[in-house]
Amino acid sequence: MKTTIKNILNETQVSTERMLLYHSDNKMLISYFKDLKQNLVYLQELTDMEARYNLTPIADCIEELLEVDSELTHIDFSIQLKEVISEKKTVKVNAKLF
């Protein structure tokens, strides 16, 4: 089987489920494995989004801009998803990356 991030995440999710069952009598471990399971699902969603939208060029651009100006506080991107037919529809997303 080809080793990919997706496969590793799936294997880790299965392992987490097993450990959750195995340590079902320990409340602290149950909490830990539930948090781990939730984080693994989140990572899976992020990797799926990366595969779908190829966000690597955006991340590379951010890194290059930060190398030019390390005191940069905001970067605005405008990404056109498809041709405008009748009217331009936009959404604004603000994200803190610190």
N, C-alpha and C positions, 0 to 999 in steps of 0.2 A: 504494500500500500504506500502510495506517495505521501510523504510527510508534508503537510501544509498547516498553516495556522488554524484553519477550520478543523482539520482532523485532530490537532492537538487540543483545541478547545472542546471538541466533542468527547475525546477520551478523558479529559479532565472533568467534564461534567458527569460522565458515567462514574468515574472514580469518586467524585464528591457525593453522588447519590448513594453509592455503596457505603462510604464512610459515615454518611448521615444515618443510614440504617444501622450500621454496626455500633455507633456511639449514641444510639437513641435514648440511653438512660442518663447521659451527661448534658445538662442544660447549657453549659458554656460551649461545649463542642457543637451542640445542635445550632446554637446561635451563630457560631463561627461558620459552619458549613452552609447554613442558609444564606449568610452574607456572601460567602464565596460563590454559591450557586447563582445568586442574583448578579454578582459582578461578572461571572462567566457569560451569562445571558446577555448582559450589556456589551461585553467585548465581542460576542458573536454578532450582535446587531451592528456594531461599528465596523467589523470586518466585512459584513455583507454590504454595508453602505459604501465602504471604500471600493469594493469590487464593482459595484454598480455605477458609481459616479467618478471614480479615479481621482481622489482628492490629493494625490501626491504632488501634482504641479502647484496646487495652492499652498501646501505645506512648504514646498521648496521656495516658493516666492516669499513667504513670510520669513523663512530663515535668511534668505538673501537680503531682504529689507532690514532685518534686525542686525545683520552684519554691517550694513552701511550706516545705520543710525541706531545705536544701542539704547538710546533714550526714547525711542518711538513708543507712543502710547496707544495709537489707534491706526488701523488699516481698514480702508473701505474697499470692498470688492463689488463689482457689478458683473454678473454672469448671465448671459442671455441663453435661455434653455431652448427656445425655438423661435421661429419667425413670428413677428407681430402681425396679426391678421386684422383685428378691428381696433383694439386699444391695448396699450401697454399695461400689464398687471404686474405689480412688484410686491415683494414682501421684504421687510427689513428685520434682520436678526442681529441682536447684540449678544456677544459672547465674551465672557472674561476667561482668559487663558492663563491666569496666574493663580 
